[in-house]
């Protein structure tokens, strides 16, 4: 037994060399049967005595056979029962991946595949390594997109809220059914009979409890302030519901506001200059009728400039003068310059509203990047504008209705006009008529659109319900710092999104959603909402669902005892609110419904206390920490579900709902383009799996190819998919199948339970492969832990190509095929092969569950009824670690590489080798390999793949003249590099003096007519 304490060698020459494997029963270059005195007949008569690989495992599966095999594997291996089985087993640790609910508004697409498969790969890995996985699939079922698709062209004015809700529910249920079937076909492990749905009454009740907790803390309030508003769908929107279109074209104007009252500090100097007007620039001219102020930056420099073409005086930012000169097409002469703070007290005349004064006010949101450095301020139509109005007590009057039309407040000339259309044209005409229009132009810029209707939105003040995120941001940031984010670069985006969000509008003017649990007094319009009313409504929803809000009489929600607790009047004094909750609040409360056990009304029952607020079965709900180990979603959820979940959880529990976040990219075409039907580059995962109408153009790849695509991709960036990527995935899986087939074929008849060789008795090269297998298993485990499936595949391919195909398989074939079937040498090899097969199969199982279970079915050493996913992760024994052995094999490979480079185009087995090494560590290592476990071949000879090998400390003097010599050095690191020893070696190769054996094809026979001693012995044993 080789026992050395050497550390890993600094060089890895074995890995650098690829060589031609030995070919059995085939003609070799420069070596015919006639030249060695053998006939083809003498070779063929021993063919059946060689133990060649045999297995029924198919080399390749295609078409319908592939699809049938995957479905058969799912059924036979109990894919649909696996989640329940692992929830019921005993496990020391629990792993929770909380499923972000996909939207139930259509068929499953390739983005779903990327997300769900990535989650499943990690869940299967965690389950294999012994953890109890908590993964409850869910669907986001409310919201306008579902409502719009459900209603189609139906006129909503003719439908009651309950009719709208019924149609939307039916549509969502149909989408859920289709998506669930797709997810199951992809092999996603879950309890598919016990999912969560945001339209379920228990879920809605949990959501209202979160709402009540936040309202009782003063975090939810009603106010009149500007929000993103969609005229096309007539509802308020959240930022996450916006799409920014970079090619949007707006009408931009430069307009003047005459300065009627000079600032006190500047009156002496400006009074003598003449009539000065404040110049503003805006891309939303329709907001000018709602103007209440003009803002300046206190610390910036401002100037009065004179146009040289008409001598009009403008007040503008000093920094913007050069740009304005270019924009206005005229020179601007500076007459006076001063600091922005000097402008306080100045008053302008509104350009289109006679007699209306507009004050100049300081504000820190003013920038000098564009415009004039003076910002037109309409509090009803801008977030920063509203902040200025709140600080200076300005009026906030909205002159635009829900359809985006000017109201009567805007005046007779504008009333009824669409502000984003003819209303803008009219306002520009009014500015021109007033002599206030300096320039009009088209401005191409990024502008928010409604992500459902794909039409522009506006900012419009209205009475809505809000969450005061300003009071939550600091806590949320603190909680986020304790969260592991992958990739780490996404953390900055999360923090930036939190910084930008000062409040969150959570009310929507729709029918399909969870009603905001509020009542309004018929006369005063004051809202009635408190912990007693909301708690009672939650109970009703848990029992009857939220449809009851429209079905049940008002007394159901405001019984006398609730009114009495809330110190309200009679039930007849109130009406129900019409608004529903933002769907981001819907999904953002999922941690409370799915992860957290025990609502207020559930704690009385021991059974229910284990079911969670949503009412999940005890086999599904998470039992330990009510935080998920990880949330895994696309980068669009940085401003969506990740954030809404964080804010609601921090508000209620003062902690994040997740310990980790994995943020992946989007699926795009192979050209890197966003997928769209108009471009014709949409990839349908169903067609990927089952094939299209034209099987030549769209072959059936099966689910494992789709899973390999996900795993191989760099999911932290944009993920490209198309024929090239899918064909590559299929080819790689087929190459993997061939390797696994080779392993299975050589394990025919081997039972590791009774025939395995103890590792200390195995050949050194076999022990060495177990050493490499252990390293491979550790690295693969680390890669899976980091959600780096691409690294798993790279490790797999490197191990197969470098360590197995190009190295180990080539070396062992002689021993494996030609040694006696039950010999220690062959059983040693089979023991290593079985461990390698088992390790490879388990390492790919999370990615390719269908292939892994198929291989496991053919693998030896377990009962036929056993499945891989119920048998654990990669085995890794500490006794396999052999750093000293690694040095020995690395050294031998370095010597062999020198030998092979000296005989290009010739076969190594034709030569006898003499290896000369000065006494030292390298000599001792090679001497240990020279031990002969069999009667004929040393392990050093096996590694060299030569006929015979002699190890000496001095080069023989009687080398024949045709000897080929070569020299080299090998560096050995000891004690982790503390001691380094470099040894020189010389190799002398001479053509073998022996004859080629007709059975094993090695040059080890005394005469051409006789078999070599090894083969004679084997055939004698077999007879």
N, C-alpha and C positions, 0 to 999 in steps of 0.2 A: 504493500500500500504506500502510495506516495504521500508523504507528510512534509510539506514545506510551508514556511510562513511568508513567502514572497508576496508582495502586493502586485496589483495589476501592472503589466508591462506598459511602458510609455509608448511602445509602438504596437500596431495591430496589423502585422503583415499578412496574417492569415486572411484577414478580411479584404485585403487589397488584391488578392489573386483569384482569378477565375480560371478554371482549367477544365479540360475535356474529360468528362466522366468515362469510366471504363465501359466498354461495350461488350456484351456477352453474345457469343455465337454470331459474330459479324466479322467481316473481313476488315482488318486494320490496315492503315496506310503502311506500305513498305513491308508487309508481313503476310504472306500467303501460306496456305496449307501446304502447297507443294514445296516452298522454300524450306520448310521445317520438317519435311518428310511425313506430313500427315494428309489424309484425304478428307474430303467433305463427309464421306460416310463415317469415318472414325469420330468426327465431331458430333454428327447427328445421333449416333447410337447412344450417347450419354445425355441427350437433351432432357429426357424425361426424369432424370435423376436430380436435376437442378431445381431448387425450391423457389421458383419464380412467383411474383405476386399474383394473388387470386382474390377477387372480390366481386360481389354483385352490385356494389355501389356504382351508379352510372357516372360516366365521365362528364356528360353534359346533358342538360335538360333544356328543351326549347318548346315554344308554342303551347298547345293545350296540355301537353304532358307536364310542363313546368307548372302551369296554373293548377292542374289537378293535384300535383304532388304537394304544393303549398297548402291548398285547402285540406287535403288529407292529413297533412302534418298538424294543421291547426286543430282538426277534430280529434285525431288520435292522441295528441299530446296535451289535450285539454287547455288550449289557450284561453277559452272562455271561463275556465274554472281556476286558473292560476292565481288571480288576484285574491279571490276568497280563500284559497288554500294558504297563501302566505300570510294573510291577516289572522288566520286561526292558529298558526304555529307559534311556538315559543321563540322569542327573540329578545336579546339583551337591549338592542337599540332600535329606535324607530326613525324612519326617514320620511319626511313630509315634503312632497312637491305639490304646491297648491296650483291647480289648473286655472289659468285665466280663461274666462268663458268666451269661446268664439261666438261670433254674432250669428244668430239663426235667421239669416236672410238669403240663403242660397245653397248651392251644392258645395261640397268640399273642393278647395282649390290647392294649388301647389304650395301656397303660403301656409295653409293648414298642415300639409304634409311635412314641411320643414319644421314647424313648431311641434307638432304632436309626436313625430318620430324622434326628434331630439330629446324630448321629455321621456319617451318610452325607453330609449337607449339607456338613459341614466337610471331610470326606475328599475329596469331589469338588472343593471349592474349592481345597484344597491341591494336588490333582493337576493341576487346570487351570492353576495358576500355576507349574507346572514341578517340583513336588517328587515324589519317589518315596514313595508312601504305603505304610506298613506297617500293615495292619489284618487281624488274624486272628480271625474270629468263633469263639466258644467257648461251651460249655455246662457248667453245674454239674450233675453227673449223680448225685451221691450224696445221702444224707440221708434222714431219716425221712419227709418228705412224699411222696417218690417211693415209698418202701417201703410206706407206708400205702395209697396209691392203687393200687399194683400188687397188693397182697394183698387189698384190699377186705375182705370178711367172712370170709376164710379164717382158720382158727385157726393162729396162728404156732407153737404148741407142736407141731403135727404136721408142720412143715416143717423141713428141715435148713437151715443157713446158706447152702449152695450153691443150694438150691431157692429160698430167699428172694431171693438175689442174682440168679439167672437171671430171675425174674419182674420184679424191679426194673429190671434192665438192659433187658429187652424193653419195659417201659413207657417208660423214659427214651428209648430209641431211637425209639419211636413219636412221643413228644412232640417230640423234636428234628426229626424229619422234617416234622412239621406246622409247627413254628415256622420252620424253614429255608425252606420253600415260601412262607410268608407274607412273610418278610423279602425274599426275592427278588422277590416280586410288588410290594412297595413300592419296588423299584428300588434296593435297597441294594447297593452295589458291594463285592464281596469275592470271594476264591477259595473258592467254596462246596464245592469238592471237597477242600479242605485246611484243615479247621477243627480246633480242639482240643477235647478232651473229657476231663473229669476222671476218667473211668473207663478211659482209655487207659493201657496199661502203661507207655509211655514217660513220660507225664505223671506217673503215680504214682511212677515211679523218680526223677524230678526233685524231686517233693515230698519223698520220703524223704531225698534228699541235703540239702535244706534242713533237715529235721528233724535229721539227723545233725550238721550243722554247729552248730545251736543247742544240741543236747544236749552236744556236746563242749565247748561254751563254758559249760556249767553253767546255761543258760537254761531247759532243759526238765528237769523233775524230777517225781517221784511223791511225793504227800503225802496226808495225811488231813485234810481241811479242808472247811468248808461251801461248797456250790455251789448254784446254782439247779437244782432237781430237779423233773422233771415226773412225778408219780405216774401220770398217764393214759398216758404213753408209756414210763415206767420208764427214763429216761435223764437224764443231766446236760445242762444247757443253757448256752449262752453268752448274754450280755446282748442280743446282736443277734437272738436267737431268741425274745425276749419281746415280748408285746404288753401294754401297760398299759391296763387297762379302768377308766375313771374312775368307773363306776357300781357297782363291786364293793361288796358289803355284808359286813362282818366283825362278829363279836361282839367288842365291846370291854369290858374290865373295869377297874375300880379295885380293887386288892387290897392287903392289908397284909402286911408282913413284920415281925413283932415284933422290936424292938431288944433283944437279950439281953445284949450287951456294949457298954457305952457307950464312945465314943471317949475316950481318956485326957484330952484337952484339955477335954472338955465334961462329964466325969463329975461334977465338983463342982456345976455349974449345973443339969444335967439330972436328976441323981439325986433331987432333991427334988420333981420335977414329977409323978412317977408313971410308969406304963407307957406307953412311946412306941413307935409302930409306923411304919415307913417305908412311905409310900404310893406305889405304882407304878401306871402305866397302860399297857395293852398291847392291841393289836388282834389279837394271836395268843395267846389264853389257853392253847392246847394246848402252847406251848413252856415253860410254867411248871414242869412236872415236870423239865425239863432245865436249870433255873436253877442258876447257879454263883456269881453275884455280883450286886450292885446298884452301878451307877456313878453318880458325881456329878461336877459341874464344879468343879474346885478354886477358881476365882476368883469363882464365883457366890455369892450370899447365900442362906442357907437359914434356915428358921424352924421352931420347934415351935408348932403351932397346936392350939387346942381347939375341937371342935365344940360349939356352944351347945345343940344339941338332946339330946346324950347324953354330952357331956364326954369323948369319946374323943380321944386325943392323936395327931396325925400329924406326921411330919417331912416337909416339902415345901420346894420352892424359894420364896423370898420373892416373887419376881417372878410366880409362878403363883397366889398366894393369891387375888387377885380372880377369876380364871377358875374356880378350884376352888370358890369360894363359890357361883358361879352353877351350875356343873356338879352339885354335890352338893346344892344346894337348902337350904343352911343357912349361917348365919354362922360364920366361923372367927376365933377370938380368938388373936392372936399373944402367945405367952408368952415366947419367947426367939428371938434372931436372932444368927447367926454366919456366918463365912466357910466355904465348902465344904471347904477344906483342913483345917479342924478336925475333919472327920468321919473322917479316917484312923484306922484301928484299930477302928472300930465293926464289930460282927457281929450279923447277924439270924438268926432261926429261919425255915427254909423252911416255908411255910404248909401244904404237903400231904405232906411227907416228914419223918417224925418223926426228930429227932436230927440233922438235917442243918443245918450252919452255913453262912451266906451272908455273905461279907465285903462291907464297903463299900469301893469302890475308885475312885480318881480316873481320869477319862477325858476327853479333849478332844472326843469326838464327841457328848457330851451337849449338847442344845440346850434352849432355853426356849420354843420355838414352840408345843409341845403338851405334854400330859401333866402331870407333877408336878415335872419337873426331876431326877428320879431314875429311872434306866433299868434295868429288869429285863434281865439279861444271861444268855443261853443260848448258850454258845460253839459248840454244834453247829448252831445255827440262825440265825446272823447274822454278817455279814462283820466289822463293828466288834467284835461280841462275841468273835469268834475272835481278833482282834488283842489285845484285853484279856487273853484267856486265855493267849496266847503270851507276853505281857509278864510276867504274874504267875504263870505256870506252873499254870494251872487245868486240870482235866480237861476233855476234849472227848468227851463220850459222846453218841452219837446213839441215840435211843430209837425211831426211825422207820425202817421198812424201805422197799424200793424201790417198793412199792405205796402208800405213804403211810399205813401202819398202825402203831400203837404195837407195839413188840416187848415181850418179857418183861421187859426192863430197866425198863419203865415201871410194872410191877406188874400183878397179876392183874386189878385193876379196869379197867385200860386196854388190856391186851394184845389185839391183833386189831382194835381200833376204828380207823376212818379219822379221822386227826387233823383233817382239814378238815370233818368232818361230826359224827358222834356222839361222836368223841373230844373235840371242843371242849366239847360239852354236858356230858360227864362231868367234865371238869376243872373247869368252872364249878360243878358240883354239889359237887365235892370242896372247892373254896374256900368255898362257902357252909356246908358242913358243919363246916369248920374255923373258922368265924367270921371268915374273912379276906376275904370278898367285900363290898365297900363299895357298888359299883354295877355293874350290867350294862346295856349299851345296844347298839343297832345303829349301826355306823359306816360311812358311805358314803365310800369313798376310792379312790384309784387303786391298782390291785393288778396284779402281773404274771401273765399267762396264757401258756400254751404256744401259740405262733403256729400250730402244726400242729393240735393237738387242740382248741384254743379252750377249754381248761379251766385252772383255777388251778394255779399251781406253788407250791413252798415252797423254803425254804433248808434244806439238809440236808447234814450232814457225811458224806463218803464218801471212799474211797481213789480218787484220780483222778490223771491226768497234767496238769501245769500248765506254763505259760510264765510265768516271773518277769518280768512287764512293768514292775515297779517299777525294775528295773535297765536297762530300755530306754527309759523315758519321756523322760528328759532328752535322750538322743540323738535320739529320735523328734521331740521338740519342736524341737530345733535343725535337724533335716533339714526339718521342715515349714515353718520360717521362710524357707527358700530356695525354696519352692514357690509358684507363682502360683496363687491360689485365686479362682475366679469363681463367685458373687459373693464379695467379700472378707469379707462378714459371716459366711460359713460357716466361716472360719478359727477363730473363737472357739469354735464348736461342736466342731470337731475337737480343739482343745486341751483343752476341758472334758472330752470323752470320754476322752482320754488320761489326764487327771488322776484321773478316777474309777476307772480300771482298775488295780488293784494286782497282780492276777494273772489269768491267762486259762486256764480249764479247757478242755483240748483233747481229752479222752477222752469217748467216747460208747459207751453200752452197746447197740450195734446190730450188725446183720450187713452192712448195705449201706453200705460205705464202705472207706476204705483202712486196713488193719489197722495198729495201732501196733506197730512192729517190736520186740517185747519178748518174752522168754521168762521163765518163773518156775520157780524150783527147787521140785521137788515137795514137799520137806520143809520147807525154811526159808521158802519163798514169796518169797525175794529175787529181784528182777528181774535178768536178764542182758541188758544192752544196752550196746553200745560201737561205736566207729567201724567195727570189722571186721565185726560182725554186721549192722549197718544197711547198710553199703556192699554186702555180699554180697546181702542181701535186695533191695536196689534193683536189682541186676543181674538177679535172678530175675524181679522184677516187670516190668522192661523187656522181658524175653523172653517171659514167660508170663502177665503180668497178675496182679492181686492175688487172683483166684480161686484161684491156686496155693497161697495160704496155707491153704486148706481142702482142696485137692486133693492136693498133693504130700506125701510123707513128711517127717518132721521133719529127716531127714538132708540134704534138699535145701537147707534154710536154715541148718543147723548142721553143715556138713561138718567133718571132723577138722582141716583147716588153719585154719579160722575159730575153732574151739574152742581150738586151740593158741595162736593169736595173742591171743585174749582171756583166756587162762589160766583157762579154765573146765574143768569136769569132763567127764563123758561125756554124750553126747546123750540117753541114757535118763534122765538126772537132771532133764530139763526138760520143760515143757509150753508150748504157745503161748498168748500172751495173747488174750483175746476182744474187747477194746475196739477201736473204730475211731476215726480222727481226726475232730475237728470239721470240718464242711464249710467253715467259714470259714478253717480252716487249708488245706483243699483248694484253695479258690479264691484264698486269700491268697498261695499259692506260684506263682501263674500266671506272674508275671514271670520266674521261673526256668525254666519250661517253654517259654515262648513268646518272651520277649525276649532271654534270655541265651544266647549260643552257647557250646557246648563244655562238656559234663560231664566228669567225671574219666575216664570210659571212652570218651568220644568223641574225645578229642584225638589218639589214635593214628592216626585216619583223617582225611585232608585233606577228604574229602567230608563226613564226619560233623561235622567242626568247623564247617561252615557250616550245619548242620541244626538246631542247638540241642538242648537236652535232650529235647524232645518229639519230635524227629525230623521237623520240618517241612522242606519242600523249600527249596532254596536261593533260589527265587524269592519265598519268603514270609517267611523269618526276617529279622529286622532285622540289618543288617550293621554299624552304627556304634555309637553310644552305647547300651548295654544298658538305658537308661531310656526310658520312654515320654515323648513330648512332653506327652501329656495322658491322663488318665482322665476319662471322662464318664459319670456315673451319677446316680441319684436321691438325694435327701437322706437316705433311709433307710440309704444306704451310709456315712454319716459314722461310724456305729458298727459298720459291717460291713466290706465289702470294702476301702474306702479305708484303714481302720485295720489290718485284718489284713495287707494288702499292705505297708503302711508298717512295721509291727513286724517282719515276717519279713525284709524287705529291709534294714532298719537293723541287725537282728541279724546278718545274714550279710555285708552289704557296706558297712555304715556309711553308707548313703545311701538316700534315698527312691527308690522305683521309678518315680516320675513327676516331671516338671518342672512340670506344671500339673494342676489339678483343676477340673473344671466340675461344679457341683452343681445339678441341676435339680429342680423341684418335681414333684408328682404330677398325674396326669390326674384331674379330678373332673367331676361333672355341671355343667350350665349353671347350676344353683342353688348350686354350690359344695359339693355333698355328695359324700362318699365313695361310689364306685360299689358297688352291691351288688344281687344278684339279688332280694332281698326288697323293695327299694325300686323295682325295675324300671327303674333308670336306667343300666344297663350299656350301653356303646357298643361294639359288636363291630366291629373294623376290617375284617373280611371283608365284613360287611354294608355298611359305609360304602363300600367299593370296588365291590362287585358288586351291591348293592341287596338288599332283603329280598323276601319273598314278595309283599307289597303295595308295588309300585313307586311308587305315589303317595305313600305314607307314608314309604317308605325307598328313595329313588331310588339309582341307581348313580352314585356321584360320581367313581369312578376314583382311582388312586393319587396323582395330582398334587394333588387337593383335600386328601387326608390330609396330604400333605407341606406344602402351603401353610398348613394349620391349625397344624402344628408350628412352622413358620417365623414365622408372624404372632404367635404367642403369646409372652407374657413367660414364658419357660421357667424363670426364676429364682424364680417364685412358683407357686402352684397353677394348673394349666392347665385351663380349662373347655372342654368339648366337648359338642356336641349339635346338633340341627337348625339352630338359629340360626347357630352358628359355621360349620357346614359349608355352609349356603346362602350365607352371606356369602363364604366362600372360593371357591365356585363362581362367584358373580357377579363377584368381582374377577378371577378367571382369565379369564372371558369378556370383561371389559372390556380386559384385557391382550391377549387374542387379537385384538380389533378394532383396537387400535393397531398390533400387529404386522402385521395384514392390510393396513392402510392403507400401511404402509411397504413391504411386499412388492408390493402393487399398483402403487405408483409407481416400483418398480424393475424393472418388466417390460421386458425387452430391454436392460437396462443391465449391462455387464460391467466391474466395477471394475478388473480387471486390464489393460484396454486403454482404457477410456473415462473413468477417474477424472481429476479436475482437480487439479493441484498446489494445495496449501492456500494458497500465496501469491497464486494467480490466482483464488481463489474469491470469491464475493460476501461482503461483510463479515458479513451476517447468517448466512451459512453457516459462515464462520470462527468467528463468535460461538458457534454451537451446538456446534462442535467444542471450543471452550474450555469450555463448560458440560459437555459429555460427558466431558472429561478430569477435571473436578472431580467429576463424578458417579462416575466409575470409581474415583478415589482414595478417596472416602468409602465406597463400597460395599466396597472391599477392606479398609478399616479395620474396617468393621462385621463382615464375615465373620471377620476375624482375632480379634475379641473375642467370637465366638460369639453375636453380636447379630443374628440373622436378622430379628427384628422391625424393627430399624433399616434393614436392607436393603430390606424391603418398603416402609417409609415413604419412603425415598429414591427408590425406583422409582416409587411412586405420585405423589410430588411432582414428579418430573422429567417424567413423562408428562403429568400434568394441567396443571402450571404452565408448564413450559418448552416442551412440545410441543403438546398439544391447544389450550390457551388462547392460545398465542403463535405458535410457529414454523409449525405446520401452517396456521393461518389466513392467515398472511402469504404463504406460498410457493405457495399453490394456484394463483394466477393465473399465476405464472411457470412452475410445474410443468405446468399443464394447457395453457397457451396459447402459450408460447414454442415455437420450432422444436425438434423432437425432438433434434437433435444440437447445438443452440446451446450456447455456453459457459455461459450463465446457467442453462439447465436441467441440463446435466451437472454444474455446480457444486452445484446443489441435490441432485441424485441422489447425488453423491459424499458429501455430508453425510448424506443419508438412509441410505445403505448403511453408513456408519460408525455411525450411531445404531442401526440395526437390529442390527448385529453386536455393539455394546456392550450393548444391552438384552438380547439373546439370551444372551450369555455371563454377564451379571450375574444372570439368573434361573436359569441352568442348574443350579447346585447344588441349588436348591429344587425346580425343575420340570424334571427331566431329560427327561421324555417330551415336553413341549411344546417345550423348547429344541431337541431333535433334530428334531422335526417341522418347526419353523420353519427350521432350518438346511438341511433337505432342499430347501426352496423358495427359499432364499437364493442370490443370485448370487455368483460370484467364487471358486468352489472346485469340485473334481472331484466327480462324483456319488457316488463311493464313499467320500468323506471324511466323517467324523463330527465333530460339534462337540467332543466330549470328548477327541478326539485332536488338537485343533488349538489349544489354549492358552487363556489368560485374556484379559481385556479389553485391547485395544490402547490405549495411551495415549502419544501423541507429545508431546515437550516443545515442538515447534513449534506445537502447538495452543494453548498458553497465550498469551493476548492480553489482558493487563489493561487496556491502553489502549483496545482495541476494546470491552471490556466497559463502560468509562465512556461511550463514544460511544453504544452501543446503549441503555444505561440512561438516558442523557440524552434520547435520542430517544423512548423509551417514556414518560418522564415528561411530555414535551411532548404526545405522542399521547393520554395519559390525560386531560390538560386539554382537548384538542380534543374527545374523545369525550364527556366530561362536559358539554360545551356544546351538543351536538346530540342529546339523548336521544330515542330512538325513530326516529332517521333514520340513513341509511346513509352511512358516511364517504366512499364512492366518489363520491357526488354533489357533492362540494365540491372547490374549489381552495383551497389553503392558502397563506398568507403567514406565515412564521415570522420574527420580528424578535428578534435577540439582539445586545446590545452587544458590541463587539470584546473578545475574551478567549478563554479555553480552551474554553468551551462552544461558542462560535461556530466555532472551529477544528474541533472534533469534528463538529459538524453539517455543516460545509463538506466534510469528508472523506466523509461519507455522501451528499452531494449529487452526487458523481461519478457519471456515467452509464455503467455497464458495457454497457448496451444502448442502442439508438438512441432509445428513447422514454421510458423510466422510470428515474428516479434511485432509488438505494437508499433515500434518505430518504423518497421518495414511497411506495415499497413498504412501509416500516415504518409510515408514517402511514396506509396503506391509502386514500389520497385519490386524486383524479383527477390533480392536478398540485400541485407544491410549489415555492414560491419562498422562498429564504433571503436575508434582508436584515439590515443593521445598524440601519436606521431604518424606522419604520412609514410606509408610503406615505400621502400626504395625500389621494389620490383613491379611497379605499375607497368602494365603493357603500353606499348606506344600509341594504341588507339584510345587510351583513357582520356576522358573529357574532365578537366578540372575547373573548379570555380571557387572563389573565396568570398567571404562576407563577414559582417559583424552583427552582433545582436546585443541590445542594451537591456539589462535587467534592472528594475528598480526594487530595492528592498526597503521594508519598513516605511512604505509610503513615499519613497524617494529620498529618505535620509541616507541610505547607502545605495550607490549606483555602481554596477559592474558591467563593463563592456567586454564581451568575449569574441574572439576571432575563430572562424571555422573554415575548413577546406573540404570540398566535396570532390571525390573522384568517381566518375561513372564509367563503367566498362560494359560492353555488351555481355549479356549473360551467357555462361558456358553451358547452361542447362537447356533442355528442350521444353517446348510448350506442351502443357497438359491438355489432352483432348477434351477434358471435362470442364475445368475451371479456367482454361485459357491463360494461365500464368506460366512463366518459365521456371518451373520447379520440378520437372520430370528428368530422370536420369537418361532416358532414351525416348525417342519419338513414339515408340510403340507402347510405352508404359504410361500409366497415369501417375501423377505425383503421389507421394506418400499420404498426403492429407486426403486426396480423393479415393485412393485405395482403401484407406481406413474407413471413410464414410460409406463407400459401397459395401465394404465387408460388414459393417454394422447393420446396414439396411437389409443385407441378405440373411 
